[in-house]
Amino acid sequence: MNPHTAIGSPPSIRFAPFLAATGGILLLLFFFFDQSQITLFQSAVWRAVLLLLVGTAACVGAARYLSGKLTLQQAVFLMLAGALFLRILYMAATPYTIRQHDVEGLGGQGHLGYMQLLWEEGTLPQSDDWQFYQPPLHHIISALWVKAGLLLGFSVERCVENIQLLTVFYSMAILVVLQKILAYFRLSPVFQLCALLFAAFHPTMLYMSSGINNDILMLLFFLLTVLFTIRWYYRQTFGNILLLALCIGLGMMTKLSCGIVAILVAPVLLYGFLKSRKKGRLVGQFAAFGAVCAPLGLWYSVRNFLRFGQPFGYVPMLPEDSFQYVGNYSVFQRLFSLPFDQFTGSPYVSVADDYNIPMYVVKNSLFGEASYQALAPFAWVLVYANLAMLLLIAAAFVYCLVKGFGRGPRLPLALLAGNVLLQAASYLNFCFQMPHACTMDVRYMASAILCGGFFLALAGQMITERAKRPIRWPQYACVFLVGLFSFGSALFYALV
């Protein structure tokens, strides 16, 4: 990375046409796709054949890119198109009734019951039972989506199924935002594509893309907050700080835990204020920031506190007699022991038996809380590959922290490194504060998972630049490792 590069103006890739095309495709599926009538996608063989065809096209595209026949923008769009195809493929084979979190069915008090209350009665929940304590933005958007389908004459079942179209779109928007953040680092095109490839095809992102709860939309606002924090730091305009306030406020209106991003944002705003020569102007910006962010982010919490006495930051706690309770294990057992049976028993997590956090992360980041017994041998391959990949990413992360602040864009690097450390600390605190298996779910630190490929790519580029003679092996190693892992992930989820 050239320290003299104008970091505030990253190379621009126009994503508006891609997002518009993605929205158009998903809108067409809204009108014409009826999962109950489509049998092709229910066949794992056909899904695998389709994926292999896409994989072949990807190899051809990679060869053309390396030969100089494709631009970086074209390569990014082809990769994103492959990610969209795989998400639609997985969504088509995944009904909203399976592999979900806290959704329950119609008439319940899970996320779906929350949405149903909105589209049927047009009112917010009149209690804070179970998922009704959650802020309503995702539920409002989903309820409007369902209501539109009902007005067009579609069945309730089909309309609810089509909520997955929204979450697929959010998942693709996350990749666009991540690419915009990556652009600030001036990574070489190959390393930049590796970082995006890791995020685009990581299993956590694949199975979250079809979840109809509020996690994926919150993750989108979280990353948008990181992006606009960087933008404001380099261009301290009123527009940038208002967009930053909107992202935080809407993120907290989606899920209150998005507020943790303030720990990353506050030091940047303070540092920008201290180094600015126009402090009076920034005081006005900060006032506008608070006037937008606080009401959006906190109004539902205030409502629930006044109506139900719900404490701020409230999360429902499972009882100690729950089958998921793991508070009877010591800190050493949960963090540092290596249960042999978890390396030889099942490649999937068991919320009734597993208690070791590192091993839970290795498995859960691949498969969530689901089990695919027919694919167990393949799953074991992914488990050990994921373990090796996480160890490599951890080493790359440490290397970037030690070597990476001497040159290049320090603020973006500090934000992404801070995000990883913050998410890891928050995740561990959650695991011990509420010691149940469900709190060990990796979706609670998904933004840190997304950064894994970036640190691998950044370490590779730094090794390349620091070498005394030209070397290419870091590029080859990064492409091979990330490419193989991504293909294994994509193939597995095409077969489930």
Buried (B, 14 or more C-beta within 10 A) or exposed (E): BEEEEEBEEBEEBEBEEBBEBBBEBBEEBBEEBBBEEEEEBEEBEBBBEBBBEBBEBBEEBBEBBEEEEBEBBBBBBBBBBBBBBBBBBBBBBBBBEEBBBBBBEEEBBBBBBBBBBBBBEEEBBEEBEBBBBBBBBBBBBBBEBBBBBBEEEBEBBBBBBBBBBBBBBBBBBBBBBBBBBBBBBBBBBBBBBBBBBBBBBBBBBBBBBBBBBBBBBBBBBBBBBBBBBBBBBBEBEEEBBBBBBBBBBBBBBBBBBBBBBBEBBEBBBEEBBEEEEEEEEBEEBBEBBEEBBBEBBBBBBEBBBEEBEBEEEBEEEBEEEBEBBBEEBEEEBBBEBEBEEBBEEBBBBBBEBBBBBBBBBBBBBBBBBBBBEEBEEBBBEBBEBBBEBBEBBEEBBEBBBEBBEEBBBEBBBBBBBBBBBBBEEBBBEBBBEBBBBBBBBBBBBBBBBBBBBBBBBBBBBBBBBEEEEEEEEBBEBBBEBBBEBBBBBBBBBBBB
